[in-house]
């Protein structure tokens, strides 16, 4: 009898201890406040891909390093299944990070996209939709972020962070409002690459102010059409090309402008001959682009190695993000900004947390401008004003995101005014001036070649209602654009 009582007592004790441990294992810090619907309650942190221990989400006081690769389309990276081994080092980084394989940008070019990443607002909300703003029929003034809008790095600054940025200028010039709150913001080389930004960043890290956490923004145009490798192309991915093109910035600019003006022609269906390129030329340009990705991958790897040697890698939240992609005749054009197809809005997003050993990949859709709200959530820093972006905490801690729809927009140099909405399967693209609509099944037709607008009228109507409601929430109803053709901005 005594033996039975001892056994029962032990079992009761184990049960009580188990309850106590379970209770404390699931404690989390408060969520960052956003304008979106309340996020689903976070469940237990997910185990990594290798079945290891859960990664802690909360890291108050951690440093933040944002590595921004301009113009990198996600489908050209190894970790997103690309046929060429363009990013072997980034793939290794993904094995120890959270990889969001379906990250969508809210805009298909640099200025509005990165401003959305900095502010957590859609372009139509933050207002920096072009480099210039029209004030009258023949006058343009440089665009800058309204002083009433607080950037997310500014919030970090108010919480004691030192901000430093080293960029490739152009679309992330400090003059647009990116440099607010920064102690140092270098934008001295137009279309500069990581081989310019990274040495400056490392030099700053060695002599940075001590005793304060930092936010470091390192940006480069390594894979942009306006950048040429310092020692020329090796053509490592070029095979059987006998054309006359070279891939020079001047050549790329010529085809970019031709694409934009071709798009103004009524009924243009994206035929490459209008731009002046052949299919072989497009493949050649894509091969050069892939080579630049491969080179950029090596530069970033060397930077990460230096961070580890400096003892900064393990106590920093590291975000790897791109702002938009690039087109190589996928839909008959060259460059970016002019459309909302996935080659332009499917972007790279990875987040590495301090102490993270194993990675986890998600196929749930997210937006790239969710990156910094997620970082602030990790740091336990609240956002007290309205933003459109949300923290990805639910996904990263084993739950699901509440969003059902994802939006993108472009008013690129006033050549186009397009908006899109997507759910987990279908995507609707609307030309705001002509009212032309395109509907794609992104699962059955991932390259968006078969317009289903006449075949799926109910789906189109549902998404169009969602899009119209979103436009009204932005204060940009359809009636303001229908039939309006603005004079294009010819300054690149």
C-alpha positions in Angstrom: 0.0 0.0 0.0 2.8 2.4 0.9 4.5 1.6 -2.5 1.3 2.5 -4.3 1.0 5.8 -2.4 4.6 6.7 -3.2 4.0 6.0 -6.9 0.8 8.1 -6.9 2.7 10.9 -5.2 5.5 10.9 -7.7 3.0 10.9 -10.6 1.1 13.9 -9.1 4.4 15.8 -8.6 5.5 15.1 -12.2 2.1 16.4 -13.5 2.4 19.6 -11.5 6.0 20.2 -12.7 4.9 19.6 -16.2 2.2 22.2 -16.0 4.6 24.7 -14.6 7.2 24.1 -17.3 4.6 24.2 -20.1 3.2 27.5 -18.8 6.6 29.2 -18.8 7.6 27.7 -22.1 4.8 29.5 -23.9 5.2 32.9 -22.3 5.8 35.6 -24.9 6.4 39.4 -25.0 3.5 41.7 -26.0 2.7 42.0 -29.7 3.7 45.1 -31.7 0.5 47.2 -32.3 -0.4 47.6 -35.9 -3.3 48.8 -37.9 -4.2 45.4 -39.1 -6.8 43.1 -37.5 -5.5 41.6 -34.3 -3.0 38.9 -35.1 -3.8 35.3 -34.2 -2.4 34.2 -30.8 1.1 32.9 -31.2 1.5 29.2 -30.6 4.5 27.4 -29.5 7.7 28.2 -31.4 8.2 25.8 -34.3 11.1 23.5 -34.4 13.6 24.0 -37.2 13.9 21.9 -40.4 16.4 19.6 -38.8 14.1 18.9 -35.8 16.2 21.0 -33.3 15.1 23.2 -30.5 12.7 26.1 -31.0 14.3 29.5 -31.8 13.4 32.2 -29.3 11.5 35.1 -31.0 12.1 37.9 -28.5 15.5 39.6 -28.5 15.3 43.0 -26.7 18.4 45.2 -27.3 19.7 43.2 -30.2 21.5 44.9 -33.0 19.7 45.1 -36.4 21.5 44.6 -39.8 19.5 45.0 -43.0 21.2 43.8 -46.1 19.3 45.1 -49.1 20.0 43.6 -52.6 18.4 45.9 -55.1 16.6 44.4 -58.1 16.9 40.7 -57.0 14.0 38.6 -58.1 13.4 35.6 -55.8 12.9 33.1 -58.6 16.6 33.6 -59.6 17.9 32.4 -56.3 19.0 28.9 -55.4 16.9 28.7 -52.3 13.8 29.4 -54.3 14.5 26.5 -56.7 16.4 28.3 -59.5 18.1 26.0 -62.0 21.4 27.9 -61.8 23.5 27.9 -58.7 23.4 31.7 -58.3 23.3 32.0 -54.6 25.2 29.1 -52.8 26.1 31.3 -49.9 22.7 32.9 -49.4 21.3 29.3 -49.5 23.6 28.4 -46.6 22.4 31.5 -44.8 18.8 30.4 -45.3 19.6 27.1 -43.6 20.0 29.1 -40.4 17.3 31.7 -41.0 13.6 32.1 -41.6 13.1 32.1 -45.4 9.8 33.5 -46.8 9.6 31.9 -50.3 6.5 33.8 -51.2 7.3 37.4 -50.3 5.6 40.0 -52.4 6.8 43.6 -52.8 4.1 46.3 -52.7 5.8 48.1 -55.6 8.0 47.0 -58.6 10.8 49.6 -58.3 13.1 51.0 -55.8 11.8 54.4 -54.5 8.3 53.4 -53.4 9.3 49.8 -52.4 12.1 50.7 -50.0 10.1 53.7 -48.6 7.3 51.1 -47.8 9.9 48.9 -46.1 11.1 51.9 -44.1 7.6 53.2 -43.2 5.4 50.0 -43.2 3.0 51.9 -45.4 1.7 51.3 -48.9 3.2 53.7 -51.5 -0.1 55.6 -51.9 -0.1 56.1 -48.1 3.5 57.3 -47.7 3.3 59.4 -50.9 6.8 58.7 -52.3 5.5 57.1 -55.5 8.0 58.7 -57.8 11.3 60.6 -57.7 9.5 63.7 -58.8 6.1 65.2 -58.1 4.2 67.1 -60.8 3.2 70.7 -59.7 1.4 72.0 -62.7 1.5 70.9 -66.3 5.3 71.5 -66.9 7.0 71.6 -63.6 8.4 68.8 -61.5 9.8 69.0 -57.9 11.8 66.4 -56.1 9.7 64.1 -53.9 10.4 63.7 -50.2 8.6 61.9 -47.4 6.2 64.1 -45.5 7.7 65.2 -42.1 4.5 64.0 -40.4 5.4 60.4 -41.3 7.6 58.5 -38.9 9.9 55.9 -40.3 10.5 52.6 -38.5 14.3 53.3 -38.1 13.3 56.6 -36.5 11.4 54.6 -33.9 14.5 52.6 -33.2 16.5 55.9 -32.9 14.0 57.1 -30.3 14.6 53.9 -28.3 18.4 54.5 -28.1 19.6 52.9 -31.4 22.4 54.4 -33.4 21.5 54.4 -37.1 24.0 54.1 -40.0 23.3 53.6 -43.7 25.7 52.8 -46.6 23.9 52.7 -49.9 24.1 52.9 -53.7 22.2 56.2 -53.8 19.7 56.6 -56.7 16.4 55.2 -55.5 17.5 55.2 -51.8 19.0 58.7 -51.8 18.7 60.3 -48.4 16.9 63.2 -50.1 13.7 61.1 -50.4 13.6 60.9 -46.6 15.5 57.6 -46.0 18.2 59.3 -44.0 16.0 60.7 -41.2 17.4 59.8 -37.8 20.6 58.4 -39.1 23.9 59.5 -37.7 25.6 58.4 -40.9 23.9 57.9 -44.3 26.2 57.5 -47.2 24.7 57.8 -50.7 27.8 59.2 -52.5 28.0 56.8 -55.4 25.2 56.7 -58.0 24.1 53.1 -58.5 26.9 51.9 -56.2 27.2 48.2 -55.3 28.1 46.2 -52.2 31.8 46.5 -53.1 31.3 50.2 -52.2 28.8 49.9 -49.4 30.3 47.0 -47.4 33.8 48.4 -46.8 32.2 51.7 -45.6 29.9 49.7 -43.3 32.8 47.6 -41.9 34.8 50.7 -41.2 31.9 52.3 -39.3 31.4 49.1 -37.3 35.0 49.2 -36.1 34.6 52.7 -34.8 30.9 52.9 -34.0 29.7 54.5 -30.7 29.9 52.0 -27.9 27.3 51.2 -25.3 24.3 51.5 -27.7 22.7 49.0 -30.0 22.8 49.9 -33.7 20.6 49.7 -36.8 22.8 49.2 -39.9 21.4 49.5 -43.5 23.7 48.1 -46.2 22.4 48.4 -49.7 23.8 47.8 -53.2 22.8 47.8 -56.9 24.9 44.8 -57.7 22.3 43.1 -59.9 20.8 46.3 -61.4 21.0 47.0 -65.1 22.8 50.3 -64.4 25.7 48.4 -62.7 28.5 46.6 -64.5 30.9 44.3 -62.7 34.2 46.2 -62.0 36.3 43.8 -64.1 33.7 43.1 -66.8 31.5 40.0 -67.3 33.0 36.5 -67.4 29.8 35.2 -69.1 29.8 32.2 -66.8 26.1 31.5 -67.6 26.1 32.6 -71.2 25.8 29.8 -73.7 25.6 29.9 -77.6 24.9 33.6 -77.8 26.0 35.1 -81.1 24.2 38.5 -81.0 25.7 42.0 -80.8 24.5 43.1 -77.4 26.9 43.7 -74.5 24.6 44.4 -71.5 26.1 47.9 -70.9 24.1 50.4 -68.7 23.5 52.6 -71.8 22.2 49.7 -73.8 19.9 48.6 -70.9 18.6 52.1 -70.6 17.7 52.2 -74.3 15.7 49.0 -74.0 14.1 50.2 -70.7 12.8 53.4 -72.4 11.7 51.5 -75.5 9.7 49.2 -73.2 8.0 52.1 -71.5 7.0 53.9 -74.7 5.8 50.6 -76.3 3.5 50.1 -73.3 1.8 53.4 -74.2 0.7 52.0 -77.5 -3.0 51.0 -77.5 -3.5 47.2 -77.6 0.2 46.5 -77.0 0.5 42.8 -75.9 4.1 42.8 -74.9 5.7 41.6 -78.1 9.5 41.7 -77.7 10.2 42.9 -81.3 8.6 46.2 -80.3 11.4 46.8 -77.8 14.0 45.8 -80.4 15.2 42.6 -78.8 15.0 38.9 -79.8 14.3 36.0 -77.5 18.0 35.2 -77.6 18.9 38.7 -76.5 16.6 38.3 -73.6 18.2 35.1 -72.5 21.6 36.7 -72.8 20.6 39.6 -70.6 19.2 37.1 -68.1 22.5 35.2 -68.0 24.4 38.4 -67.3 22.0 39.2 -64.5 22.5 35.8 -63.0 26.3 36.3 -63.1 25.8 39.6 -61.1 23.7 37.7 -58.6 26.5 35.1 -58.2 29.1 37.9 -57.7 26.8 39.7 -55.1 26.3 36.4 -53.3 30.1 36.2 -52.7 30.3 39.8 -51.5 27.6 39.3 -49.0 29.2 36.0 -47.8 32.5 37.8 -47.1 30.6 40.5 -45.2 28.8 37.9 -43.0 32.2 36.2 -42.3 33.6 39.6 -41.2 30.5 40.1 -38.9 31.3 36.8 -37.3 34.9 37.7 -36.7 33.8 41.0 -35.1 31.5 39.1 -32.8 28.4 40.8 -34.2 26.7 38.0 -36.1 25.4 36.1 -33.0 23.9 39.2 -31.3 22.2 40.8 -34.3 18.9 40.4 -36.1 19.9 40.1 -39.8 17.4 40.8 -42.5 18.1 39.9 -46.1 15.7 41.6 -48.5 15.2 42.8 -52.0 12.9 45.6 -53.2 11.7 44.3 -56.5 12.8 42.0 -59.4 13.7 42.6 -63.1 12.2 41.6 -66.4 13.9 40.0 -69.3 11.1 39.8 -71.9 9.0 37.7 -69.6 6.1 39.8 -70.7 7.8 41.7 -73.5 9.7 44.3 -71.6 13.1 45.0 -70.1 13.9 46.4 -66.6 11.2 47.1 -64.0 8.6 49.5 -62.7 6.2 49.1 -65.7 4.2 46.1 -64.6 3.0 44.1 -61.6 3.9 40.6 -62.8 5.7 38.3 -60.4 9.1 38.7 -62.0 8.9 42.2 -60.6 7.1 41.7 -57.3 8.3 38.3 -56.1 11.3 39.2 -53.8 13.8 37.8 -51.4 13.1 38.0 -47.7 15.0 36.2 -45.0 15.3 36.9 -41.3 18.0 35.5 -39.0 17.6 35.8 -35.3 20.4 35.8 -32.7 21.4 32.3 -31.7 19.4 30.7 -34.5 21.0 27.4 -35.6 18.5 25.9 -38.0 16.3 27.5 -40.6 12.7 27.3 -41.5 11.1 28.0 -44.9 7.6 29.2 -45.4 5.3 29.0 -48.4 2.7 31.3 -46.8 2.4 34.6 -48.7 3.8 37.7 -46.9 4.8 41.2 -47.9 8.4 42.4 -47.9 7.4 45.5 -46.0 6.5 43.3 -43.0 10.2 42.9 -42.3 10.8 45.9 -40.0 7.5 45.6 -38.0 8.7 42.0 -37.4 12.1 43.3 -36.2 10.5 45.8 -33.8 8.3 43.0 -32.5 11.4 40.9 -31.8 12.9 43.8 -30.0 9.7 44.4 -27.9 9.4 48.0 -29.3 5.8 49.0 -29.9 4.5 50.9 -32.9 1.9 53.4 -31.7 0.8 54.9 -35.1 -1.0 53.5 -38.1 0.9 51.2 -40.4 -0.2 48.8 -43.2 2.5 46.2 -42.6 2.3 43.6 -39.9 4.6 41.5 -37.8 5.4 38.0 -39.0 5.5 36.7 -35.4 2.5 34.4 -35.8 4.2 32.6 -38.8 7.6 32.4 -37.1 6.1 31.0 -33.9 4.1 28.2 -35.4 0.8 29.9 -36.3 -0.7 31.4 -39.4 -1.0 34.9 -40.7 -4.6 36.4 -40.8 -4.3 38.1 -44.1 -6.3 36.9 -47.1 -5.2 39.4 -49.7 -1.9 41.0 -50.8 -1.6 44.2 -52.8 0.9 45.9 -55.1 0.9 49.2 -57.0 2.9 51.2 -59.5 2.7 54.7 -60.9 6.2 54.4 -62.5 7.2 57.8 -63.9 3.6 58.3 -64.8 4.0 55.9 -67.7 1.6 53.5 -65.9 -1.0 53.4 -63.1 -1.5 49.8 -62.2 -2.8 48.0 -59.1 -3.0 44.3 -58.2 -4.6 42.1 -55.6 -3.9 38.4 -55.0 -5.1 35.7 -52.7 -3.3 32.4 -52.3 -4.3 31.3 -55.8 -5.6 34.0 -58.1 -4.1 37.4 -59.0 -6.0 40.4 -60.5 -4.1 43.2 -62.2 -6.0 46.4 -63.1 -4.8 49.2 -65.4 -6.3 52.2 -63.7 -6.4 54.4 -66.8 -7.7 51.9 -69.4 -9.6 49.7 -67.0 -8.0 46.6 -68.7 -8.0 43.7 -66.3 -5.9 40.6 -66.2 -6.6 37.5 -64.0 -4.1 34.7 -63.5 -4.2 31.3 -61.7 -0.8 31.6 -60.1 -0.7 27.9 -59.1 -1.6 26.5 -62.5 0.0 29.3 -64.4 2.9 30.7 -62.3 4.4 32.7 -65.2 1.1 34.5 -65.8 0.7 33.8 -69.4 -3.0 32.8 -69.6 -5.4 35.7 -68.8 -8.6 34.2 -67.3 -10.6 37.4 -67.1 -13.3 36.0 -69.4 -13.1 32.4 -68.1 -13.4 33.2 -64.4 -15.8 36.1 -64.1 -16.9 35.3 -60.5 -13.3 35.2 -59.3 -12.5 38.4 -61.1 -15.5 40.2 -59.6 -14.6 39.1 -56.1 -11.1 40.3 -56.4 -12.1 43.5 -58.1 -14.4 44.3 -55.2 -11.6 43.7 -52.7 -9.3 45.9 -54.9 -11.8 48.7 -55.0 -12.3 48.6 -51.2 -8.5 48.8 -50.8 -8.2 51.8 -53.2 -10.9 53.7 -51.2 -9.0 52.9 -48.0 -5.9 54.6 -49.6 -7.9 57.6 -50.8 -7.3 56.7 -54.4 -10.6 55.7 -55.9 -10.8 54.5 -59.5 -12.6 57.5 -60.8 -9.5 59.7 -60.2 -7.5 57.6 -62.7 -10.0 56.3 -65.3 -9.1 57.8 -68.7 -6.4 60.0 -67.3 -3.0 60.0 -69.1 -0.3 62.0 -67.4 2.8 63.4 -69.1 5.5 60.8 -68.4 8.6 61.7 -66.4 11.5 61.4 -68.8 14.2 61.9 -66.2 15.4 58.5 -65.0 
